[in-house]
């Protein structure tokens, strides 16, 4: 991949910081290789923190969000 080429990522924003922190623990425990990042400009401000993960994790993370009743703001696929 060229240094200037952007990659598509799954980016999940949360209703509040507490949900972001709770989600980080649940996602990591489930085996996600994602990380918390500041909310990108392309997404509404939400709580200011998002989870960025590989697209391949989309189904797994969405299932976890539903089963754990995580309060998300948006689930997006963006280039970064």
Rosetta silent file (secondary structure, phi, psi, omega in degrees, C-alpha in Angstrom):
SEQUENCE: XXXXXXXXXXXXXXXXXXXXXXXXXXXXXXXXXXXXXXXXXXXXXXXXXXXXXXXXXXXXXXXXXXXXXXXXXXXXXXXX
SCORE:     score description
SCORE:     0.000 S_00000001
   1 L     0.000  131.794  176.606    0.000    0.000    0.000 S_00000001
   2 L   -61.623  144.056 -179.420    1.295    3.461   -0.963 S_00000001
   3 L   -58.102  -28.463 -179.194    2.060    5.711    2.040 S_00000001
   4 L   -91.313   -8.331 -178.713   -0.564    8.210    0.802 S_00000001
   5 L   -77.004  133.427  179.999   -3.200    5.551    0.116 S_00000001
   6 L   -91.654  151.913 -178.826   -6.002    5.420    2.668 S_00000001
   7 L  -111.313  147.485  176.161   -7.406    2.194    4.051 S_00000001
   8 E   -81.172  136.122 -179.656  -11.033    1.434    4.864 S_00000001
   9 E  -130.901  152.490  168.444  -11.775    0.939    8.555 S_00000001
  10 E   -85.600  126.066 -179.136  -14.783    0.071   10.646 S_00000001
  11 E  -128.004  121.774 -177.659  -15.364    2.998   13.008 S_00000001
  12 E  -112.923  121.489  175.834  -17.896    2.780   15.837 S_00000001
  13 E  -100.753  156.794 -171.556  -18.891    5.908   17.740 S_00000001
  14 E  -120.382  159.643 -179.564  -20.567    5.767   21.122 S_00000001
  15 L   -68.248  -30.393 -179.875  -23.337    7.563   22.982 S_00000001
  16 L  -159.968  169.727 -176.790  -20.938    8.519   25.790 S_00000001
  17 H   -65.290  -35.392  179.065  -17.426    7.974   27.112 S_00000001
  18 H   -60.053  -43.291  177.983  -18.578    5.356   29.619 S_00000001
  19 H   -66.147  -36.924  178.047  -19.909    3.176   26.789 S_00000001
  20 H   -61.949  -44.898 -178.713  -16.671    3.664   24.839 S_00000001
  21 H   -69.224  -40.365  177.397  -14.583    2.472   27.791 S_00000001
  22 H   -63.751  -41.593 -179.684  -16.920   -0.477   28.527 S_00000001
  23 H   -64.074  -41.129  179.645  -16.847   -1.438   24.852 S_00000001
  24 H   -54.947  -47.587 -179.831  -13.058   -1.383   24.723 S_00000001
  25 H   -62.063  -45.281 -178.962  -12.892   -4.032   27.470 S_00000001
  26 H   -65.836  -43.558 -178.317  -15.583   -6.184   25.832 S_00000001
  27 H   -64.806  -44.378  179.598  -14.109   -5.886   22.323 S_00000001
  28 H   -65.100  -41.498  178.225  -10.573   -6.741   23.450 S_00000001
  29 H   -62.095  -31.461  179.686  -11.829   -9.682   25.515 S_00000001
  30 L   -80.939   -6.436  176.610  -13.665  -10.930   22.400 S_00000001
  31 L   101.723   10.239  177.795  -10.403  -10.844   20.418 S_00000001
  32 L   -67.304  144.406  175.332  -10.710   -7.587   18.481 S_00000001
  33 L  -100.467   14.767 -178.263   -7.465   -6.027   17.307 S_00000001
  34 L   -75.809 -175.895 -179.292   -9.067   -2.577   17.238 S_00000001
  35 E  -154.432  154.599  173.606   -8.278    0.490   19.302 S_00000001
  36 E   -76.906  138.330  178.977   -9.943    3.586   20.693 S_00000001
  37 E  -137.851  160.779  171.565   -9.249    6.721   18.635 S_00000001
  38 E   -63.727  146.417 -179.005  -10.433   10.344   18.635 S_00000001
  39 L   -61.364  124.475  177.251  -13.601   10.714   16.551 S_00000001
  40 L   -65.358  154.345 -179.211  -12.663   11.473   12.916 S_00000001
  41 L   -60.188  -30.044 -178.071  -14.062   14.652   11.351 S_00000001
  42 L   -64.960  -17.401 -176.928  -16.142   12.624    8.883 S_00000001
  43 L  -108.858  148.895  176.737  -18.303   11.402   11.770 S_00000001
  44 L   -57.866  156.560 -172.288  -20.523   13.495   13.995 S_00000001
  45 L   -55.371  -33.778 -175.956  -18.837   14.517   17.217 S_00000001
  46 L    43.855 -134.285 -179.554  -20.593   11.897   19.397 S_00000001
  47 L   -92.742   -3.172  178.448  -18.666   11.559   22.671 S_00000001
  48 L    98.209   -7.464 -179.745  -15.318   12.223   20.999 S_00000001
  49 E  -127.468  137.549  178.529  -14.026    8.643   21.157 S_00000001
  50 E  -130.798  162.358  172.875  -14.491    5.852   18.591 S_00000001
  51 E  -103.345  123.876  177.119  -13.424    2.247   18.150 S_00000001
  52 E  -108.564  129.437 -178.131  -11.429    1.604   14.966 S_00000001
  53 E  -144.764  165.764  175.246  -11.142   -1.973   13.735 S_00000001
  54 L   -64.916  147.663  179.451  -10.492   -4.023   10.616 S_00000001
  55 H   -58.511  -31.361 -178.404  -13.537   -4.506    8.371 S_00000001
  56 H   -61.412  -19.932 -178.830  -13.320   -8.266    8.909 S_00000001
  57 H   -87.968   -1.496 -173.306  -14.418   -7.703   12.543 S_00000001
  58 H   -52.710  -55.322 -177.183  -17.695   -6.002   11.558 S_00000001
  59 H   -61.324  -44.644 -178.868  -20.036   -8.971   12.140 S_00000001
  60 H   -62.292  -45.770 -178.124  -18.349  -10.025   15.372 S_00000001
  61 H   -69.409  -38.732  179.023  -18.425   -6.509   16.843 S_00000001
  62 H   -64.749  -39.408  176.415  -22.003   -5.850   15.755 S_00000001
  63 H   -62.788  -41.570  178.777  -23.127   -9.107   17.392 S_00000001
  64 H   -65.827  -41.243  177.260  -21.330   -8.112   20.596 S_00000001
  65 H   -57.993  -44.660 -179.466  -22.906   -4.646   20.495 S_00000001
  66 H   -69.050  -44.799 -176.615  -26.341   -6.249   20.246 S_00000001
  67 H   -69.751  -33.474 -178.803  -25.791   -8.946   22.871 S_00000001
  68 H   -95.212    0.145  179.658  -24.229   -6.554   25.412 S_00000001
  69 L    53.847   46.496  178.644  -26.664   -3.719   24.591 S_00000001
  70 L   -73.508  132.817 -179.149  -23.812   -1.279   23.978 S_00000001
  71 L   -85.299   96.896  178.424  -25.064    2.250   23.318 S_00000001
  72 E   -96.610  160.315  175.010  -23.491    3.216   20.019 S_00000001
  73 E   -96.691  -55.114 -179.415  -23.999    6.429   18.079 S_00000001
  74 E  -147.235  153.663  169.817  -22.969    5.228   14.595 S_00000001
  75 E  -121.642  116.636 -173.891  -21.234    2.332   12.877 S_00000001
  76 E  -125.780  158.230  168.699  -19.337    3.588    9.817 S_00000001
  77 E  -117.477  116.066 -177.905  -16.882    2.407    7.227 S_00000001
  78 E  -132.590  157.893  175.690  -14.492    5.236    6.411 S_00000001
  79 E   -92.205  132.976  179.460  -11.145    5.685    4.687 S_00000001
  80 L  -137.850    0.000    0.000   -8.325    6.849    6.926 S_00000001
